[in-house]
Amino acid sequence: MKLASKLHISEAEQLSASLLNLLSTDQKICIDISEVNDADTASIQVLCALQKSLSATNNAISWQGKSSVLSNIAQQLGVKEFLNLPD
């Protein structure tokens, strides 16, 4: 799944629904963050909820690409290590 360039609260519900659909499959969850250049707390919370759900089954999000913006925001919120985002 490729994330949009802007992750804002207005799209958080749709993002959450898309990620829940991924959870319902048996496939490894790979999220491409290479185009993310803006994100807010609500979108980070959605990603944390996904990571928490996956960790209950000893799985994790597999990140594709890098986003310094997403990484920096997650760092400021204290969840970068929890999400295991690339630098």
Secondary structure, DSSP 8 states (H G I E B T S, - for coil): -B--SEE-HHHHHHHHHHHHHHHTSSS--EEE-TT--EE-HHHHHHHHHHHHHHHTTT---EEES--HHHHHHHHHHT-HHHHT---
